[in-house]
């Protein structure tokens, strides 16, 4: 039985809630102190270490603001307050940034409340319920500081708060360690691909003889093959319906381009659940080894052609039949290893800015993938001997199809199961 006395109080009693000083467009710089909006904080909360932002303010501007109004300090908490609501982030030691007024709400000067406890409370069912009552707006929901200040929270003594936060943060530490492993392995795979298939510094290249070809110098025992040589069939994605009906009777999960990165890092919850026709599911159902390619994007933010390998582990974690969304293209390869080859080749094209060659931008700014042109006009260098080809690819595939994303998903689920126990009842709540 829990003997600590939990006291109900308002958030306003245990911390100050405010926003930032308004920063105008004229204050933005090409470099300097990072300037974060909601999307950067969401990336940080998801464990992305090197958060990218195109916005900065000058060192002089930052120092002036810091002296007059303050700046985020270690232990402060920021909460996304427009768009994607309710994502919290605790400022870490050594971080130096400012943030956009209105996008984020600032919890500072914490008194008798542990920042980690507050963070997990905001993620818990009781915290989310309080946040839901602090929301206004219909077309675009947002939090108001006045209502956030009135949120009620049950607080145990500080030692208990820290113990709860420590238990839950242990799961997040394990998640972060697995994220690091994924990033390292992905980087290794891409670097090896570049060495072996672009620079032709593959194992044994010292003894290779190079010859001229229409597409450039290449090892004598290698050849250029079009992408279509590795593909058995292609088909566009679907979307189905949000409600089951006589015609749309098959429950499915639908992977969108925006889900790719989340799936790689073991976040499966946001993949939509829809209903599809049986005939459409038969032709579009994903199997292990399939390659999904983002087919349509906002061209001002990114290029088409981002790929994702569908693994059996990914399918098992989604616990349903799975299709890709209508803004994606499904490539079913002749062999699983060719998904690895094409994934790494496409990532290389994206990194080099060469995928733009296969993007057609409409007048509305939407970039569309010229898939058929890519299949016939894009060539990939590979060893002529398929045994040698597969040997190289089999050394790269394990770096991409690891168990780490599955481990992360399990850790997240376990942590989320503990949240209600920590903040709704936590064994027994005595007031």
Residue pairs with C-beta under 8 A, 6 or more apart in sequence:
1 427
1 428
2 426
2 427
2 428
2 429
2 430
3 430
4 156
4 157
4 160
4 430
5 156
5 157
5 430
5 431
6 154
6 155
6 156
6 429
6 430
6 431
7 154
7 155
7 431
8 152
8 153
8 154
8 155
8 431
9 152
9 153
9 155
10 149
10 150
10 151
10 152
10 153
11 17
11 107
11 148
11 149
11 150
11 151
11 152
11 153
12 149
12 150
13 111
14 110
14 111
14 112
14 113
14 153
14 155
15 77
15 107
15 108
15 109
15 110
15 111
15 113
15 118
16 107
16 108
16 109
17 105
17 106
17 107
17 108
17 145
17 148
17 149
18 105
18 106
18 108
18 145
19 101
19 102
19 104
19 105
19 106
19 145
20 69
20 98
20 99
20 100
20 101
20 104
20 106
21 65
21 68
21 69
21 101
22 101
23 35
23 57
23 98
23 100
23 101
27 57
27 58
27 61
28 35
28 55
28 56
28 57
29 56
29 57
29 58
30 56
31 56
32 56
32 57
32 58
32 59
32 61
32 62
33 56
33 57
33 58
33 59
33 61
33 62
33 96
33 97
33 98
34 40
34 51
34 53
34 55
34 56
34 96
34 97
34 98
35 53
35 55
35 56
35 57
35 97
35 98
35 99
35 100
36 51
36 53
36 55
36 97
36 98
36 99
36 100
36 104
37 53
37 55
37 99
37 100
37 103
37 104
38 80
38 81
38 82
38 83
38 84
38 87
38 100
38 103
38 104
40 51
40 52
40 53
41 78
41 80
41 87
41 89
41 99
41 104
42 80
42 84
42 87
43 51
43 52
44 51
44 89
45 87
45 88
45 89
46 262
46 265
46 267
47 172
47 175
47 176
47 179
47 265
49 180
49 183
57 98
62 71
62 96
62 98
65 71
65 98
70 108
71 96
71 97
71 98
72 78
72 91
72 95
72 97
72 98
72 99
72 106
72 108
73 91
73 108
74 91
74 92
74 93
74 94
74 95
75 90
75 91
75 110
75 115
76 90
76 91
76 106
76 107
76 108
76 110
76 115
77 88
77 89
77 90
77 91
77 106
77 107
77 108
77 110
77 115
77 118
77 119
77 122
78 88
78 89
78 91
78 99
78 104
78 105
78 106
78 107
79 86
79 87
79 88
79 89
79 104
79 105
79 107
79 122
79 143
79 148
80 86
80 87
80 88
80 103
80 104
81 102
81 103
81 104
81 105
81 142
81 143
82 102
82 103
82 140
82 142
83 103
83 140
85 131
85 135
85 141
85 142
85 143
86 122
86 128
86 131
86 143
88 118
88 119
88 122
88 123
89 119
90 115
90 116
90 119
99 106
102 142
105 143
105 145
105 148
107 118
110 118
112 155
112 158
113 153
113 155
113 158
113 161
114 158
114 161
114 162
114 165
116 161
116 162
116 165
116 166
116 168
116 169
117 155
117 161
117 162
117 164
117 165
118 153
119 165
120 164
120 165
120 168
120 169
120 419
120 422
120 423
121 127
121 153
121 423
122 128
122 131
123 416
123 419
124 419
124 420
124 422
124 423
124 424
125 419
125 420
125 423
125 424
126 153
126 154
126 420
126 423
126 424
127 153
127 423
130 151
130 152
130 153
131 143
131 148
131 151
133 147
133 151
134 143
134 144
134 147
134 148
134 150
134 151
135 141
135 142
135 143
135 147
136 142
136 143
136 144
136 147
154 423
154 429
154 431
155 161
156 164
156 426
164 422
164 426
167 418
167 422
168 415
168 418
168 419
168 422
171 411
171 412
171 414
171 415
171 418
172 415
174 407
174 411
175 266
175 408
175 411
175 412
175 415
178 266
178 404
178 405
178 407
178 408
178 411
179 265
179 404
179 408
181 402
181 404
182 264
182 265
182 402
182 404
182 405
185 399
185 400
185 402
185 404
186 264
186 399
186 400
188 399
189 344
189 396
189 399
189 400
190 344
190 347
190 348
190 351
192 395
192 396
192 399
193 344
193 345
193 348
193 396
194 348
195 201
195 202
196 202
196 203
196 392
197 341
197 344
197 345
197 380
197 381
197 382
197 392
198 348
200 208
200 210
200 218
200 219
200 222
200 381
202 219
202 392
203 392
205 219
208 219
208 220
208 221
209 219
209 220
210 217
210 218
210 219
210 220
211 217
211 218
211 219
211 220
213 224
214 224
215 224
215 379
215 381
218 224
218 381
219 383
221 383
221 384
221 385
221 388
222 381
222 382
222 383
222 384
223 381
223 382
223 383
223 384
224 379
224 380
224 381
225 379
225 380
225 382
226 375
226 376
226 377
226 378
226 379
226 380
227 342
227 345
227 374
227 375
227 376
227 378
227 379
227 380
228 375
228 376
230 333
230 334
230 335
230 338
230 341
230 342
230 380
231 331
231 332
231 333
231 334
231 338
231 375
232 332
232 333
232 334
233 332
234 329
234 330
234 331
234 332
234 371
234 375
235 283
235 284
235 329
235 330
235 332
236 295
236 326
236 328
236 329
236 330
237 254
237 284
237 292
237 295
237 323
237 324
237 325
237 326
237 327
237 328
237 329
237 330
238 254
238 276
238 280
238 284
238 323
238 324
238 325
238 326
239 254
239 274
239 325
239 326
240 248
240 252
240 254
240 274
240 275
240 276
240 277
240 280
240 323
241 248
241 274
241 275
241 276
242 274
242 275
243 275
244 251
244 275
245 275
247 277
248 275
248 276
248 277
249 275
249 277
249 278
250 275
250 276
250 277
250 278
250 281
250 321
251 273
251 274
251 275
251 320
251 321
252 273
252 274
252 275
252 276
252 281
252 320
252 321
252 322
252 323
253 271
253 272
253 273
253 274
253 318
253 320
253 321
253 322
253 323
254 271
254 272
254 273
254 274
254 322
254 323
254 324
254 325
255 263
255 271
255 286
255 292
255 308
255 310
255 322
255 323
255 324
255 325
255 328
256 271
256 272
256 324
256 325
256 327
256 328
257 294
257 295
257 297
257 306
257 325
257 327
257 328
259 270
259 271
260 292
260 294
260 306
260 308
262 268
262 270
262 271
263 271
263 308
263 314
263 405
264 308
264 405
265 405
265 408
266 317
266 404
266 405
266 406
266 407
266 408
266 409
266 411
266 412
267 408
267 409
267 412
268 317
268 318
268 409
271 318
271 322
273 320
276 284
276 323
280 323
281 321
281 323
284 323
284 324
284 330
285 321
285 322
285 323
286 292
286 310
286 315
286 322
286 323
286 324
286 330
287 310
287 315
287 332
288 310
288 311
288 312
288 315
288 336
289 309
289 310
289 311
289 332
289 333
289 335
289 336
289 339
290 309
290 310
290 330
290 331
290 332
290 333
290 339
291 307
291 308
291 309
291 310
291 330
291 331
291 332
291 333
291 339
291 342
291 343
292 307
292 308
292 310
292 324
292 328
292 329
292 330
292 331
293 304
293 305
293 306
293 307
293 308
293 328
293 329
293 330
293 331
293 346
293 369
293 371
294 304
294 305
294 306
294 307
294 327
294 328
294 369
295 304
295 327
295 328
295 329
295 368
295 369
295 371
296 304
296 327
296 366
296 367
296 368
296 369
297 303
297 304
297 306
297 327
297 366
297 367
298 365
298 366
298 367
299 359
299 361
299 365
299 366
299 367
300 365
303 350
303 353
303 355
303 356
303 359
303 367
304 355
304 358
304 359
304 367
304 368
304 369
305 346
305 349
305 350
305 355
305 358
305 359
305 369
305 374
306 346
306 350
307 342
307 343
307 346
307 347
308 343
309 339
309 340
309 343
309 400
309 401
310 322
311 401
313 401
313 403
313 405
313 406
314 405
315 322
317 405
317 406
317 409
324 330
329 369
329 371
331 339
331 342
333 339
333 342
335 390
336 397
337 390
337 393
337 394
337 397
338 393
340 393
340 396
340 397
340 400
341 380
341 382
341 393
342 380
343 400
344 396
345 380
346 355
349 355
349 378
358 369
358 370
358 371
358 373
358 374
358 378
359 367
359 368
359 369
359 370
360 367
360 368
360 370
361 367
361 368
362 368
382 389
383 389
383 392
421 427
